[in-house]
């Protein structure tokens, strides 16, 4: 005689895929005097777990498999959650949690970017050597990533020779973009550099078109307000400087080429997440920039250091500014890469546009840079153009 207890805690939950086979085999297996009465269809109901631990041996193959599954379920501390059997209220909670996490990433991204821009400019005001600061920021980022990998706070990627070679191009263009931006920050107001850097989509369209990509009319129209707004902001900028303007423009070229080259050379390494990818780009960029920085500015660093200490008054204050600029340069880039892993490129692009608005307003308030009405209007037009560009490129991707 065979009995099945429906109230035992050591139970097995059956998936729908096994329901048919269970019904079919139970019809061919003599089960009599079930207490309580049990129909084969109950095997499909996950709310009715079945205890098979007391069944005698030998058993038919299908019941032996059920018995083994029951034993495994009894011994395991817990099983995988089944999305279908989860409470309906759990899904909105999960979605809400994801939204909160994404909001936290965006908030950190904006805050870290603001802190970097403020303290980077403070350091450059008293120590006008952008090659040193750019190199130090990459050095801090490299140490940060090595610590994450060593302490196993971030899984270290497997580095192969093809992966390393594929990173050489993107890291080179990243180096160009980073040092050029730092040079621009040292020459003009932070807000002006960010206005010019909002013209990055213009270079992206031009270079991509040269390489064979095609864009609809809406994309080409969207870059017109960017060009007009940047031009208006440039001619009305109080702190206008050719070196500052050139640095921001070269930075745009560098980062656009980095993005284009990354798409072409890193297609085979999609298993590497954004944070690890940026970590290795940072390390290779440091190797590129350090010898050049020493050649360009090295002899001036020691005299410049003494002047900076004299201007600030306390050496600890200067050290703090430089260290904070290095730490938060890496942190805001890390947050941006983490955000890009979790959201669509359109959302990221819009978030990046709004980030420039927040940074511009914050730095104007902190440094009290004079802003003419036409300069503010040009900045707004340029940033609005980047928003239109994001919308137009998103529509293009959906059509493709």
Phi, psi and omega in degrees: 000148187232128179232148180234127182261121184271353186256000184287143179287334179279095192224166179239134173263126185262141178274159182298330183296337181262359184297314184297313182296323180294316178298316185296317183285326180294332177295330182267003181244124186289113175236122183235156176052053176291135180224112354288167181303136183228128175262151178303331182296338180294340178297337182274350185267113183291343178281357179240078177293147186242127179269119180246011187289341184262001185291141181286157175252152002279152179246157170300161186303317185291326178282332174296322178293320179294321179297316179297320178295323179295317179298318180297320180292326181289325183278330184289142177290337179181156181249179177291143178285140180260119183302325183287328181270356180290156178295142180301333181285345182288326182296313175299325179296318178296318179296320179296319179297318179297319178297318179295318179297318179294320177298323177294319179297315179296317180299316178295320179302312181294312183298315181296323179293320179296313180298317179300311184297322181292309185282333173295318179290322177301315180294319181292331179296327181256342181225080189282061180231082186296332180294322177294311183296318179298319179293317180297323179295320176292326178296314179298317179297322179294315178298319180302312182293321178298320177296317179299317181288320182292317180277001179060030172280341176221126180298127181285134179284153175283122184260121176243166180299315177299321179296315180298316179295323180292336181277343186300316180294305178303322180293324178296313180291329175296320178299315179298314181296320184289311182293324179295319177296319180295322176297318179297317179300327182284343186256328185227177178295147180302320181299320180293319177301318181290328176296315179293323179290344175289350177277008180305321178302329179299313180292326179297315179294317183295312182291319180295321178295321178297328181272003173113352178286150178242146182231145177288170182300324182300323179292316179296323178292327183292336181277348179296312177296333177294313180296315181295315182295317178295322179295316180295320179293324183292315185286344180250006182284128181294321183266024186302137180209134182300318180296322178293317178295316181296320179299317179294320180293317178295324177299319176301315180298315181299313182288327177294314178296326175300314181295316181295315182292325179297318180297327184275327186260342185250016180298330184274003184234046182290344181287345179277122182285170186298321182294315178293323178297314179294325178300315180288326175298320179298315182296314180293323178297323178298318179295326176292314194277326187305307181295325179291319180297319178297321180292318185283315189239348190316309182297342183267353187292316183293310175300321179295326179296314180296321176295321180295317179296320179295324181287321182280321181104321179235132179294327180297325178295315179296317178300319181296316180299314182294316181295316180296320179297322179290314182295313186281341171297314179289320184295319182289327174291322177299316179296322180294321179291324176294321178294321181294333177291334190252350185230171179284157177302328179294312179300319179296317181296318178295318178298322179293323177296313180294330178297320179296321178299313181297317181294316180300311181296317182296314182290327176296319180291321183288312184267355178053046178289134177292132182234120177281154180303317179293327177294316177296320179296315179298320178298316181296319180295317180297316181291322176296326177296323177294327176294316178298322178298318179300316180295317183292318179291329177294317178297324179296317180294322180294323179292324179288000000 
